[in-house]
Amino acid sequence: MNQLKKNLSSTEGKKEQNNLIRDPQKNKQKKQKKLVDMEGFVTHNLSNGKFRLKLENGVEVIGHLSGKIRQNRIKIVVGDKVTVELSPYDLTKGRITYRHR
């Protein structure tokens, strides 16, 4: 009888240890992406959903369509005003996240 209690207590202890191990993953906050949002105009249409953009500050970058724009089949043409997310690591490439009206 004592051995059975010891076995049960050891399996319960393992379950508690597993829960303790998993809790930090659940409580872990998502990493915040430090992206730079800028506005610009589409100057050229490149292949595969890529565009050459001229930003407000005069810099030219290459931007690709974000997934939501692709999903909703939003058409972007030359001359459209768009919002672009630029990565702080490479300021020559970006993601088009919004098309202004």
MOPAC internal coordinates of N, CA, C and O (Angstrom, degrees):
PM7 1SCF
backbone

  N    0.0000 0     0.00 0     0.00 0    0    0    0
  C    1.4440 1     0.00 0     0.00 0    1    0    0
  C    1.5279 1   111.37 1     0.00 0    2    1    0
  O    1.2310 1   120.81 1   137.32 1    3    2    1
  N    1.3283 1   116.05 1   -42.68 1    3    2    1
  C    1.4621 1   120.13 1   179.18 1    5    3    2
  C    1.5226 1   111.13 1   -65.09 1    6    5    3
  O    1.2310 1   121.05 1   143.25 1    7    6    5
  N    1.3444 1   115.60 1   -36.75 1    7    6    5
  C    1.4661 1   119.07 1   179.26 1    9    7    6
  C    1.5251 1   110.49 1   -65.42 1   10    9    7
  O    1.2310 1   120.24 1   141.61 1   11   10    9
  N    1.3398 1   117.14 1   -38.39 1   11   10    9
  C    1.4638 1   121.23 1   178.66 1   13   11   10
  C    1.5243 1   110.15 1   -63.10 1   14   13   11
  O    1.2310 1   120.21 1   137.61 1   15   14   13
  N    1.3362 1   117.20 1   -42.39 1   15   14   13
  C    1.4656 1   120.95 1   178.87 1   17   15   14
  C    1.5298 1   110.09 1   -64.21 1   18   17   15
  O    1.2310 1   120.53 1   139.62 1   19   18   17
  N    1.3385 1   116.60 1   -40.38 1   19   18   17
  C    1.4549 1   119.84 1   178.85 1   21   19   18
  C    1.5180 1   110.91 1   -63.58 1   22   21   19
  O    1.2310 1   120.44 1   138.20 1   23   22   21
  N    1.3411 1   116.77 1   -41.80 1   23   22   21
  C    1.4670 1   120.25 1   179.32 1   25   23   22
  C    1.5194 1   110.90 1   -64.01 1   26   25   23
  O    1.2310 1   120.51 1   137.16 1   27   26   25
  N    1.3519 1   116.62 1   -42.84 1   27   26   25
  C    1.4665 1   119.93 1   179.18 1   29   27   26
  C    1.5221 1   110.31 1   -64.23 1   30   29   27
  O    1.2310 1   120.87 1   136.91 1   31   30   29
  N    1.3272 1   115.94 1   -43.09 1   31   30   29
  C    1.4598 1   118.30 1  -177.81 1   33   31   30
  C    1.5303 1   110.59 1   -66.69 1   34   33   31
  O    1.2310 1   120.40 1   145.83 1   35   34   33
  N    1.3299 1   116.84 1   -34.17 1   35   34   33
  C    1.4593 1   118.44 1   179.45 1   37   35   34
  C    1.5260 1   111.14 1   -69.70 1   38   37   35
  O    1.2310 1   119.39 1   142.61 1   39   38   37
  N    1.3357 1   118.77 1   -37.39 1   39   38   37
  C    1.4656 1   120.06 1   177.95 1   41   39   38
  C    1.5213 1   110.75 1   -70.84 1   42   41   39
  O    1.2310 1   120.04 1   144.85 1   43   42   41
  N    1.3370 1   117.52 1   -35.15 1   43   42   41
  C    1.4613 1   119.39 1   176.72 1   45   43   42
  C    1.5229 1   110.23 1   -66.01 1   46   45   43
  O    1.2310 1   121.20 1   141.22 1   47   46   45
  N    1.3241 1   115.31 1   -38.78 1   47   46   45
  C    1.4637 1   119.01 1   178.01 1   49   47   46
  C    1.5126 1   111.77 1   -62.54 1   50   49   47
  O    1.2310 1   120.54 1   140.83 1   51   50   49
  N    1.3283 1   116.56 1   -39.17 1   51   50   49
  C    1.4688 1   119.95 1   178.13 1   53   51   50
  C    1.5185 1   110.90 1   -64.91 1   54   53   51
  O    1.2310 1   120.80 1   140.71 1   55   54   53
  N    1.3493 1   116.07 1   -39.29 1   55   54   53
  C    1.4635 1   118.85 1   178.86 1   57   55   54
  C    1.5192 1   110.23 1   -63.97 1   58   57   55
  O    1.2310 1   120.71 1   138.26 1   59   58   57
  N    1.3365 1   116.25 1   -41.74 1   59   58   57
  C    1.4624 1   119.26 1   178.74 1   61   59   58
  C    1.5232 1   110.49 1   -63.73 1   62   61   59
  O    1.2310 1   120.54 1   139.89 1   63   62   61
  N    1.3253 1   116.57 1   -40.11 1   63   62   61
  C    1.4540 1   119.34 1   178.37 1   65   63   62
  C    1.5234 1   110.91 1   -62.96 1   66   65   63
  O    1.2310 1   120.46 1   138.87 1   67   66   65
  N    1.3463 1   116.72 1   -41.13 1   67   66   65
  C    1.4654 1   119.86 1   178.31 1   69   67   66
  C    1.5137 1   110.60 1   -62.55 1   70   69   67
  O    1.2310 1   119.94 1   138.84 1   71   70   69
  N    1.3516 1   117.72 1   -41.16 1   71   70   69
  C    1.4646 1   120.40 1   179.30 1   73   71   70
  C    1.5183 1   110.70 1   -64.95 1   74   73   71
  O    1.2310 1   120.83 1   141.96 1   75   74   73
  N    1.3407 1   116.03 1   -38.04 1   75   74   73
  C    1.4613 1   118.64 1   178.65 1   77   75   74
  C    1.5198 1   110.91 1   -66.13 1   78   77   75
  O    1.2310 1   120.66 1   144.10 1   79   78   77
  N    1.3177 1   116.34 1   -35.90 1   79   78   77
  C    1.4559 1   119.99 1   179.36 1   81   79   78
  C    1.5289 1   110.07 1   -68.26 1   82   81   79
  O    1.2310 1   120.07 1   141.93 1   83   82   81
  N    1.3157 1   117.46 1   -38.07 1   83   82   81
  C    1.4717 1   120.82 1  -175.78 1   85   83   82
  C    1.5152 1   113.00 1   -79.82 1   86   85   83
  O    1.2310 1   119.45 1   152.85 1   87   86   85
  N    1.3211 1   118.65 1   -27.15 1   87   86   85
  C    1.4604 1   121.10 1  -176.85 1   89   87   86
  C    1.5236 1   113.44 1   -57.18 1   90   89   87
  O    1.2310 1   118.67 1   135.89 1   91   90   89
  N    1.3250 1   120.14 1   -44.11 1   91   90   89
  C    1.4643 1   118.15 1   179.40 1   93   91   90
  C    1.5228 1   112.98 1   -60.25 1   94   93   91
  O    1.2310 1   119.92 1   148.07 1   95   94   93
  N    1.3272 1   117.77 1   -31.93 1   95   94   93
  C    1.4575 1   120.26 1   178.83 1   97   95   94
  C    1.5135 1   110.57 1   -68.85 1   98   97   95
  O    1.2310 1   120.49 1   142.57 1   99   98   97
  N    1.3381 1   116.68 1   -37.43 1   99   98   97
  C    1.4601 1   119.64 1  -179.61 1  101   99   98
  C    1.5224 1   110.98 1   -70.24 1  102  101   99
  O    1.2310 1   121.11 1   141.67 1  103  102  101
  N    1.3308 1   115.49 1   -38.33 1  103  102  101
  C    1.4610 1   119.70 1  -177.05 1  105  103  102
  C    1.5187 1   112.53 1   -84.09 1  106  105  103
  O    1.2310 1   120.58 1   174.86 1  107  106  105
  N    1.3139 1   116.50 1    -5.14 1  107  106  105
  C    1.4540 1   120.69 1  -178.05 1  109  107  106
  C    1.5241 1   109.69 1   -66.13 1  110  109  107
  O    1.2310 1   120.47 1   -51.84 1  111  110  109
  N    1.3113 1   116.71 1   128.16 1  111  110  109
  C    1.4543 1   120.38 1   179.01 1  113  111  110
  C    1.5213 1   109.10 1   -80.55 1  114  113  111
  O    1.2310 1   121.34 1   -32.09 1  115  114  113
  N    1.3192 1   115.05 1   147.91 1  115  114  113
  C    1.4588 1   119.25 1   176.94 1  117  115  114
  C    1.5208 1   109.20 1   -67.90 1  118  117  115
  O    1.2310 1   121.59 1   -36.17 1  119  118  117
  N    1.3187 1   114.57 1   143.83 1  119  118  117
  C    1.4508 1   118.59 1   177.78 1  121  119  118
  C    1.5120 1   109.35 1   -67.03 1  122  121  119
  O    1.2310 1   121.06 1   -46.85 1  123  122  121
  N    1.3066 1   115.58 1   133.15 1  123  122  121
  C    1.4476 1   119.25 1   179.24 1  125  123  122
  C    1.5187 1   108.39 1   -84.11 1  126  125  123
  O    1.2310 1   121.45 1   -51.10 1  127  126  125
  N    1.3154 1   114.84 1   128.90 1  127  126  125
  C    1.4521 1   119.55 1   179.61 1  129  127  126
  C    1.5239 1   108.65 1   -84.39 1  130  129  127
  O    1.2310 1   120.93 1   -49.72 1  131  130  129
  N    1.3005 1   115.82 1   130.28 1  131  130  129
  C    1.4520 1   120.79 1   179.94 1  133  131  130
  C    1.5153 1   108.12 1   -95.58 1  134  133  131
  O    1.2310 1   120.58 1   -96.24 1  135  134  133
  N    1.3176 1   116.49 1    83.76 1  135  134  133
  C    1.4544 1   121.61 1  -178.40 1  137  135  134
  C    1.5194 1   109.45 1  -102.67 1  138  137  135
  O    1.2310 1   121.11 1   -27.24 1  139  138  137
  N    1.3049 1   115.48 1   152.76 1  139  138  137
  C    1.4539 1   122.22 1   178.63 1  141  139  138
  C    1.5236 1   107.72 1  -103.82 1  142  141  139
  O    1.2310 1   120.04 1   -62.22 1  143  142  141
  N    1.3289 1   117.53 1   117.78 1  143  142  141
  C    1.4678 1   121.85 1   177.38 1  145  143  142
  C    1.5186 1   109.42 1   -91.58 1  146  145  143
  O    1.2310 1   121.10 1   -50.58 1  147  146  145
  N    1.3375 1   115.49 1   129.42 1  147  146  145
  C    1.4596 1   120.46 1   177.72 1  149  147  146
  C    1.5199 1   109.03 1  -139.71 1  150  149  147
  O    1.2310 1   120.85 1   -19.20 1  151  150  149
  N    1.3023 1   115.98 1   160.80 1  151  150  149
  C    1.4625 1   121.08 1   176.74 1  153  151  150
  C    1.5203 1   108.88 1  -109.62 1  154  153  151
  O    1.2310 1   121.73 1   -30.19 1  155  154  153
  N    1.3293 1   114.29 1   149.81 1  155  154  153
  C    1.4490 1   119.12 1   179.95 1  157  155  154
  C    1.5104 1   110.92 1  -163.10 1  158  157  155
  O    1.2310 1   121.37 1     3.14 1  159  158  157
  N    1.3302 1   114.99 1  -176.86 1  159  158  157
  C    1.4599 1   121.86 1  -179.16 1  161  159  158
  C    1.5197 1   109.48 1  -120.90 1  162  161  159
  O    1.2310 1   121.14 1   -33.42 1  163  162  161
  N    1.3332 1   115.43 1   146.58 1  163  162  161
  C    1.4610 1   121.29 1   178.11 1  165  163  162
  C    1.5208 1   107.99 1   -79.73 1  166  165  163
  O    1.2310 1   120.77 1   -53.87 1  167  166  165
  N    1.3543 1   116.13 1   126.13 1  167  166  165
  C    1.4624 1   119.40 1   179.64 1  169  167  166
  C    1.5239 1   112.32 1  -107.31 1  170  169  167
  O    1.2310 1   119.74 1   145.73 1  171  170  169
  N    1.3303 1   118.11 1   -34.27 1  171  170  169
  C    1.4573 1   121.94 1   179.42 1  173  171  170
  C    1.5163 1   109.89 1  -138.56 1  174  173  171
  O    1.2310 1   121.17 1   -31.49 1  175  174  173
  N    1.3319 1   115.36 1   148.51 1  175  174  173
  C    1.4575 1   121.56 1   174.98 1  177  175  174
  C    1.5264 1   107.55 1  -102.73 1  178  177  175
  O    1.2310 1   120.26 1   -64.49 1  179  178  177
  N    1.3367 1   117.10 1   115.51 1  179  178  177
  C    1.4540 1   121.83 1   178.23 1  181  179  178
  C    1.5299 1   109.00 1   -99.78 1  182  181  179
  O    1.2310 1   120.23 1     0.62 1  183  182  181
  N    1.3144 1   117.17 1  -179.38 1  183  182  181
  C    1.4599 1   119.94 1  -176.49 1  185  183  182
  C    1.5321 1   112.09 1   -79.48 1  186  185  183
  O    1.2310 1   120.69 1   -18.06 1  187  186  185
  N    1.3225 1   116.28 1   161.94 1  187  186  185
  C    1.4695 1   124.95 1   173.86 1  189  187  186
  C    1.5263 1   113.93 1    57.21 1  190  189  187
  O    1.2310 1   120.20 1  -137.52 1  191  190  189
  N    1.3075 1   117.22 1    42.48 1  191  190  189
  C    1.4614 1   120.20 1   175.64 1  193  191  190
  C    1.5094 1   114.40 1    71.25 1  194  193  191
  O    1.2310 1   120.28 1  -154.78 1  195  194  193
  N    1.3212 1   117.06 1    25.22 1  195  194  193
  C    1.4578 1   121.13 1   177.00 1  197  195  194
  C    1.5196 1   109.02 1  -108.95 1  198  197  195
  O    1.2310 1   121.16 1   -29.61 1  199  198  197
  N    1.3200 1   115.38 1   150.39 1  199  198  197
  C    1.4549 1   121.32 1  -177.15 1  201  199  198
  C    1.5159 1   109.14 1  -139.74 1  202  201  199
  O    1.2310 1   121.11 1   -29.79 1  203  202  201
  N    1.3264 1   115.48 1   150.21 1  203  202  201
  C    1.4560 1   120.06 1   171.02 1  205  203  202
  C    1.5280 1   105.87 1   -95.47 1  206  205  203
  O    1.2310 1   121.16 1   -51.28 1  207  206  205
  N    1.3284 1   115.39 1   128.72 1  207  206  205
  C    1.4608 1   121.43 1  -174.18 1  209  207  206
  C    1.5203 1   110.29 1  -121.48 1  210  209  207
  O    1.2310 1   121.53 1   -33.57 1  211  210  209
  N    1.3280 1   114.68 1   146.43 1  211  210  209
  C    1.4606 1   120.53 1   173.27 1  213  211  210
  C    1.5303 1   106.62 1  -111.99 1  214  213  211
  O    1.2310 1   120.54 1   -63.11 1  215  214  213
  N    1.3170 1   116.57 1   116.89 1  215  214  213
  C    1.4585 1   121.73 1  -176.73 1  217  215  214
  C    1.5198 1   110.85 1   -79.43 1  218  217  215
  O    1.2310 1   121.35 1    -8.87 1  219  218  217
  N    1.3472 1   115.02 1   171.13 1  219  218  217
  C    1.4613 1   121.01 1  -179.05 1  221  219  218
  C    1.5181 1   112.31 1   -58.36 1  222  221  219
  O    1.2310 1   120.69 1   144.73 1  223  222  221
  N    1.3354 1   116.29 1   -35.27 1  223  222  221
  C    1.4644 1   120.18 1  -176.92 1  225  223  222
  C    1.5260 1   113.04 1   -84.76 1  226  225  223
  O    1.2310 1   119.89 1  -175.12 1  227  226  225
  N    1.3531 1   117.81 1     4.88 1  227  226  225
  C    1.4543 1   121.62 1   175.66 1  229  227  226
  C    1.5165 1   114.97 1    93.40 1  230  229  227
  O    1.2310 1   119.74 1   178.20 1  231  230  229
  N    1.3208 1   118.10 1    -1.80 1  231  230  229
  C    1.4653 1   121.59 1  -179.21 1  233  231  230
  C    1.5264 1   109.32 1   -82.99 1  234  233  231
  O    1.2310 1   120.65 1   -41.23 1  235  234  233
  N    1.3344 1   116.36 1   138.77 1  235  234  233
  C    1.4597 1   120.30 1   176.53 1  237  235  234
  C    1.5149 1   109.70 1   -98.54 1  238  237  235
  O    1.2310 1   120.64 1   -47.96 1  239  238  237
  N    1.3407 1   116.39 1   132.04 1  239  238  237
  C    1.4608 1   122.28 1   179.52 1  241  239  238
  C    1.5249 1   108.68 1  -132.82 1  242  241  239
  O    1.2310 1   121.12 1   -13.29 1  243  242  241
  N    1.3295 1   115.46 1   166.71 1  243  242  241
  C    1.4567 1   121.56 1   173.94 1  245  243  242
  C    1.5128 1   107.46 1  -106.15 1  246  245  243
  O    1.2310 1   120.21 1   -51.37 1  247  246  245
  N    1.3247 1   117.21 1   128.63 1  247  246  245
  C    1.4510 1   121.30 1  -178.80 1  249  247  246
  C    1.5143 1   111.29 1  -123.97 1  250  249  247
  O    1.2310 1   121.05 1   -35.51 1  251  250  249
  N    1.3283 1   115.59 1   144.49 1  251  250  249
  C    1.4657 1   120.08 1   175.33 1  253  251  250
  C    1.5306 1   108.88 1  -113.83 1  254  253  251
  O    1.2310 1   121.01 1   -19.04 1  255  254  253
  N    1.3186 1   115.67 1   160.96 1  255  254  253
  C    1.4650 1   120.87 1  -176.66 1  257  255  254
  C    1.5178 1   110.45 1   -75.41 1  258  257  255
  O    1.2310 1   120.73 1   -39.45 1  259  258  257
  N    1.3223 1   116.22 1   140.55 1  259  258  257
  C    1.4564 1   120.23 1   175.53 1  261  259  258
  C    1.5281 1   109.10 1   -76.91 1  262  261  259
  O    1.2310 1   120.96 1   -14.78 1  263  262  261
  N    1.3090 1   115.78 1   165.22 1  263  262  261
  C    1.4594 1   120.99 1  -177.13 1  265  263  262
  C    1.5124 1   113.46 1   -62.46 1  266  265  263
  O    1.2310 1   120.21 1   142.28 1  267  266  265
  N    1.3295 1   117.21 1   -37.72 1  267  266  265
  C    1.4699 1   120.31 1  -178.88 1  269  267  266
  C    1.5293 1   110.96 1   -66.82 1  270  269  267
  O    1.2310 1   120.30 1   143.72 1  271  270  269
  N    1.3163 1   117.02 1   -36.28 1  271  270  269
  C    1.4663 1   119.82 1   178.49 1  273  271  270
  C    1.5243 1   109.49 1   -68.42 1  274  273  271
  O    1.2310 1   120.33 1   140.84 1  275  274  273
  N    1.3235 1   116.98 1   -39.16 1  275  274  273
  C    1.4692 1   120.32 1   176.60 1  277  275  274
  C    1.5277 1   111.11 1   -64.93 1  278  277  275
  O    1.2310 1   120.49 1   134.86 1  279  278  277
  N    1.3452 1   116.66 1   -45.14 1  279  278  277
  C    1.4601 1   121.29 1  -178.31 1  281  279  278
  C    1.5202 1   111.39 1   -60.01 1  282  281  279
  O    1.2310 1   120.83 1   136.22 1  283  282  281
  N    1.3186 1   116.02 1   -43.78 1  283  282  281
  C    1.4654 1   120.64 1  -176.74 1  285  283  282
  C    1.5243 1   112.59 1   -86.09 1  286  285  283
  O    1.2310 1   120.55 1  -176.29 1  287  286  285
  N    1.3223 1   116.56 1     3.71 1  287  286  285
  C    1.4681 1   123.23 1   176.86 1  289  287  286
  C    1.5324 1   112.67 1    51.97 1  290  289  287
  O    1.2310 1   121.23 1  -131.89 1  291  290  289
  N    1.3241 1   115.25 1    48.11 1  291  290  289
  C    1.4615 1   120.41 1   177.85 1  293  291  290
  C    1.5201 1   107.99 1   -82.59 1  294  293  291
  O    1.2310 1   120.85 1   -54.49 1  295  294  293
  N    1.3031 1   115.97 1   125.51 1  295  294  293
  C    1.4691 1   120.92 1  -178.18 1  297  295  294
  C    1.5197 1   109.52 1   -86.43 1  298  297  295
  O    1.2310 1   121.04 1   -45.78 1  299  298  297
  N    1.3011 1   115.61 1   134.22 1  299  298  297
  C    1.4591 1   121.81 1   177.21 1  301  299  298
  C    1.5185 1   107.75 1  -122.16 1  302  301  299
  O    1.2310 1   120.88 1   -51.81 1  303  302  301
  N    1.3249 1   115.92 1   128.19 1  303  302  301
  C    1.4641 1   121.29 1  -177.95 1  305  303  302
  C    1.5269 1   109.05 1  -123.65 1  306  305  303
  O    1.2310 1   121.17 1   -10.62 1  307  306  305
  N    1.3140 1   115.38 1   169.38 1  307  306  305
  C    1.4637 1   121.32 1   179.49 1  309  307  306
  C    1.5240 1   109.38 1   -61.14 1  310  309  307
  O    1.2310 1   120.80 1   -48.01 1  311  310  309
  N    1.3162 1   116.07 1   131.99 1  311  310  309
  C    1.4622 1   121.44 1   179.95 1  313  311  310
  C    1.5128 1   113.69 1   101.98 1  314  313  311
  O    1.2310 1   119.40 1   168.66 1  315  314  313
  N    1.3186 1   118.74 1   -11.34 1  315  314  313
  C    1.4617 1   121.30 1   179.83 1  317  315  314
  C    1.5247 1   110.54 1   -71.07 1  318  317  315
  O    1.2310 1   121.37 1   -34.55 1  319  318  317
  N    1.3352 1   114.98 1   145.45 1  319  318  317
  C    1.4526 1   120.82 1   173.78 1  321  319  318
  C    1.5239 1   107.39 1   -91.23 1  322  321  319
  O    1.2310 1   119.95 1   -51.67 1  323  322  321
  N    1.3322 1   117.70 1   128.33 1  323  322  321
  C    1.4662 1   121.67 1  -175.21 1  325  323  322
  C    1.5331 1   109.97 1  -133.47 1  326  325  323
  O    1.2310 1   121.54 1   -19.49 1  327  326  325
  N    1.3388 1   114.66 1   160.51 1  327  326  325
  C    1.4590 1   121.69 1   171.89 1  329  327  326
  C    1.5157 1   107.70 1  -103.31 1  330  329  327
  O    1.2310 1   120.48 1   -45.96 1  331  330  329
  N    1.3258 1   116.68 1   134.04 1  331  330  329
  C    1.4542 1   122.55 1  -175.12 1  333  331  330
  C    1.5260 1   109.10 1  -123.55 1  334  333  331
  O    1.2310 1   120.74 1   -43.81 1  335  334  333
  N    1.3381 1   116.18 1   136.19 1  335  334  333
  C    1.4599 1   121.59 1   172.14 1  337  335  334
  C    1.5214 1   107.70 1   -96.57 1  338  337  335
  O    1.2310 1   120.24 1   -58.15 1  339  338  337
  N    1.3122 1   117.15 1   121.85 1  339  338  337
  C    1.4629 1   121.79 1   178.27 1  341  339  338
  C    1.5186 1   109.10 1  -105.52 1  342  341  339
  O    1.2310 1   120.79 1   -41.30 1  343  342  341
  N    1.3015 1   116.10 1   138.70 1  343  342  341
  C    1.4547 1   121.08 1   175.80 1  345  343  342
  C    1.5230 1   108.86 1   -76.97 1  346  345  343
  O    1.2310 1   120.23 1   -38.28 1  347  346  345
  N    1.3264 1   117.17 1   141.72 1  347  346  345
  C    1.4728 1   117.98 1   177.93 1  349  347  346
  C    1.5324 1   112.45 1   -69.27 1  350  349  347
  O    1.2310 1   120.17 1   165.67 1  351  350  349
  N    1.3341 1   117.28 1   -14.33 1  351  350  349
  C    1.4619 1   120.48 1  -178.04 1  353  351  350
  C    1.5258 1   112.30 1   -84.19 1  354  353  351
  O    1.2310 1   120.73 1   142.61 1  355  354  353
  N    1.3435 1   116.21 1   -37.39 1  355  354  353
  C    1.4652 1   120.09 1  -179.35 1  357  355  354
  C    1.5228 1   107.66 1  -135.38 1  358  357  355
  O    1.2310 1   120.57 1   -78.08 1  359  358  357
  N    1.3079 1   116.52 1   101.92 1  359  358  357
  C    1.4683 1   121.24 1  -174.94 1  361  359  358
  C    1.5194 1   113.04 1   -82.88 1  362  361  359
  O    1.2310 1   119.84 1  -171.54 1  363  362  361
  N    1.3357 1   117.92 1     8.46 1  363  362  361
  C    1.4611 1   120.30 1   178.38 1  365  363  362
  C    1.5206 1   111.64 1  -100.15 1  366  365  363
  O    1.2310 1   119.78 1   174.45 1  367  366  365
  N    1.3217 1   118.02 1    -5.55 1  367  366  365
  C    1.4533 1   121.74 1  -179.70 1  369  367  366
  C    1.5191 1   109.27 1  -129.08 1  370  369  367
  O    1.2310 1   120.93 1   -32.64 1  371  370  369
  N    1.3447 1   115.83 1   147.36 1  371  370  369
  C    1.4548 1   119.07 1  -178.41 1  373  371  370
  C    1.5113 1   112.27 1  -153.76 1  374  373  371
  O    1.2310 1   121.34 1    -2.11 1  375  374  373
  N    1.3191 1   115.05 1   177.89 1  375  374  373
  C    1.4668 1   122.75 1  -179.95 1  377  375  374
  C    1.5249 1   108.02 1  -121.21 1  378  377  375
  O    1.2310 1   120.46 1   -53.23 1  379  378  377
  N    1.3090 1   116.72 1   126.77 1  379  378  377
  C    1.4626 1   121.52 1   178.52 1  381  379  378
  C    1.5264 1   107.40 1   -79.70 1  382  381  379
  O    1.2310 1   120.70 1   -61.33 1  383  382  381
  N    1.3366 1   116.27 1   118.67 1  383  382  381
  C    1.4620 1   120.18 1  -175.34 1  385  383  382
  C    1.5218 1   113.73 1  -110.28 1  386  385  383
  O    1.2310 1   119.85 1   162.72 1  387  386  385
  N    1.3355 1   117.89 1   -17.28 1  387  386  385
  C    1.4697 1   119.18 1  -176.89 1  389  387  386
  C    1.5186 1   109.90 1  -154.38 1  390  389  387
  O    1.2310 1   121.09 1   -39.51 1  391  390  389
  N    1.3282 1   115.52 1   140.49 1  391  390  389
  C    1.4770 1   121.79 1   175.89 1  393  391  390
  C    1.5104 1   107.32 1  -110.84 1  394  393  391
  O    1.2310 1   120.74 1   -60.31 1  395  394  393
  N    1.3230 1   116.19 1   119.69 1  395  394  393
  C    1.4758 1   121.17 1  -179.52 1  397  395  394
  C    1.5228 1   109.54 1   -77.31 1  398  397  395
  O    1.2310 1   121.06 1   -26.06 1  399  398  397
  N    1.2963 1   115.57 1   153.94 1  399  398  397
  C    1.4804 1   121.20 1  -179.20 1  401  399  398
  C    1.4937 1   111.71 1   -86.45 1  402  401  399
  O    1.2310 1   120.10 1   180.00 1  403  402  401

